[in-house]
Amino acid sequence: MTCAACVARVEKALGRIDGVTATVSLATERARVDAPAGVDDDALIEAVRSAGYDAAPAADTQGHDADDSAAATAARLRLRLIWAAWLTVPVVLVSMIPPLQFPGWQWMALALSTPVVWWCGWTFHVGAWRALRHRSASMDTLISLGSGVSWAWSMVAVLFLGAGEIGMTMHMSLLPSDSMGAEIYFEVAAGIVALVLLGRFLEARARRSAGQAIRALLALAPDTAVLVTGDGEVTVPAASVQVGDVVLVRPGDRVPVDGQVLEGASAVDRALLTGESLPVEVGPGDPVEGGSLNAGGRITVRATRVGADTAVHRVAQLVEAAQAGKAPVQRLADRVAGVFVPVVILIAVGTLVGWLATGHPAGEAMTAAVAVLVISCPCALGLATPAALMVGTGRGAQLGILIRGPEVLESTRRVTVAVLDKTGTLTEGVMRVAHVQPAPGWDASEVLALAGAAEAGSEHPIARAIAEAAGEAAPLVAASAFRSTAGLGVTAEVEGREVLVGRSDSLSGPLAVARDAARSEGRTVVAVEVDGAPAGVIAVSDVMRPGTPRAIAMLRELGLRPIMLTGDAAAPAQAVAAAAGIDEVVSDVLPHDKERVVRELQEAGEVVAMAGDGVNDAPALVRADLGIAMGTGTDVAAEAADITLVTPDPRAIADAIRLSRRTLRTIQGNLVWAFGYNVAAIPLAVLGLLNPLIAAAAMGLSSIFVVTNSLRLRGFRPAR
């Protein structure tokens, strides 16, 4: 495909199959097809071929194969461009600089321009013929007509109109000539081909750069894995690893599967997958993602997801799906492009007839008509949205921001309120020991050690937090006679002493003061008794993520009003909100009421973005105008969201909105340029104010502008 007219034709061909709808992207050269069960790949491929193109299932062109194909296309264009440049430059120089016009120069121009037009430009003629066979027209039609007509007219002039006479000269002009017939246009014919080839080559390189993010993601997945079996270690293709298999990951290797660490400890670098700058420490029981780099020790991993189900492949699939989508404004551009080329041809014919009818020389009329053909640029219309979307979503994937499609971009522009779930979004969702207040005569470390030993046998989140904190300070002492009483706490015998860890309601004195102070800050407090006497209190809390206060400030800078949504009681909720910098809090919200809160805000005229991570957030994420799922959350939340954040950093919420808005502005700028360029350029050509060479250069630059403007999105940086 070469332009938006090609896109429209392929979509129309696929749409002729009953029940099939298709969205085709010029930038990615992919079609996303929704088809009923009875329609197979062969039927879809045949439909594409009936339109004059070819196709293959996307699964057969993943990764290196697709990249190799794009590289081969660029190499082919480069070869033809080099030959076209070497042959065209002498023709242009001798044709436009009279002192260089030696006797018989026009015959040299004929000899050099002919291979440029008919070999270097062969791809344009083939494309035009293919379109004609299917009763349609494309960008190739315009280039083929422009170069072919210029060459054919020049041949007629040389052979029959006296332009072949030895000693004939021409003068240089940036406007169409007023010659009475002896003018020749070999430099125009060759120049059109050379300049369009240059534009196509630069565009192909830029489009490869635009897709670099997806290729980099897929390159993270290693080709081989070291499988641990009963007979030892064996290297196998990564694609052959099954769920439940155990793989060995040595220092410096990439993890080949998603899984859980069985043995060993290491630091795993997830930067290219999630955008996190620092490696994450992992040990037995911790999850690891395929494509992550093992930056520390030797670990073994049990596979939980393999092949296309791994995180890196799912991220790539989400991004590719987003890139295949279309914003409503792009669908309008495609409809315009569908009739653009035939209209341009009619304008060119009308220009030729009009100039001749008003008494202008045939050469001058032909030149104006050729300028109309080559100045028009449906390429820019076709690339305006997909090029920006390709770069923007690819850059997002590098930063751990997955945007589902172009329609999401429009939502980010209109958002006025950001509703943020507390647990797992603004906080880590894991209880941690925040403070230990010992009773007089006791040491804080001793109180924590005894409580941790007693709680080691419990699975309660608060118990786990205390046991983990005690274990980090010193090895846990073995406890016996463990007993848990619902609503009261646990008792155990530790080093001959009876330890009770439980409710703190009956405390008095300094410990009661410490308890009340901790509760006012939104913390949960448990009391520790040893042999029946108070030994201290331990305050635990869901720790706020380090980036939360900055994330709230960033949302305000974007013009959004942050609101915290939580099931916590009012007092602890207000404490967390104050620390985060949030003024509005909706507390005591049951899971099924979250959707109601979002709906009420919408009914009040707000455009709502909702960020959450749990199953109970899914209805609210669907209801919201913009749903954002945090990367630490559930698959249900991710499926319900418009944007998924692979990283748990809440600052990525604001980054996602910033990137989406910037991508939308780039798309709008591209479309304004593409439409504006054609609206302004075609009348100039009709009026004879453009030399076809200048027109060809401008046409090529139009597409290059759209792609390079989109590539600026690669420079997007997270705000910190």
Secondary structure, DSSP 8 states (H G I E B T S, - for coil): --SHHHHHHHHHHHHTSTT-EEEEETTTTEEEEE--TT--HHHHHHHHHHTT-----GGGG-THHHHHHHHHHHHHHHHHHHHHHHHHHHHHHHHH-GGG--TTHHHHHHHHHHHIIIIITHHHHHHHHHHHHTT---HHHHHHHHHHHHHHHHHHHHHHSSTTSTT------SS----SS----HHHHHHHHHHHHHHHHHHHHHHHHHTHHHHHHHHHS-SEEEEEETTEEEEEEGGG--TT-EEEE-TT-B--SEEEEEE--EEEE-HHHH--SS-EEE-TT-EE-TT-EE-SS-EEEEEEE-GGGSHHHHHHHHHHHHHH---HHHHHHHHHHHHHHHHHHHHHHHHHHHHHHTT--HHHHHHHHHHHHHH--HHHHHHHHHHHHHHHHHHHHHTTEEE--HHHHHHHHH--EEEEEIIIIIEEEEEEEEEEEE-TT--HHHHHHHHHHHHTT--SHHHHHHHHHHHHHS----EEEEEEETTTEEEEEETTEEEEEE--TT--THHHHHHHHHHHTT-EEEEEEETTEEEEEEEEEEEE-TTHHHHHHHHHHTT-EEEEE-SS-HHHHHHHHHHHT--EEE-S--GGGHHHHHHHHHHTT--EEEEE-SGGGHHHHHHSSEEEE-TTS-HHHHHH-SEEESS--THHHHHHHHHHHHHHHHHHHHHHHHHHHHHHHHHHHHTT-S-HHHHHHHHHHHHHHHHHHHHGGGG-----
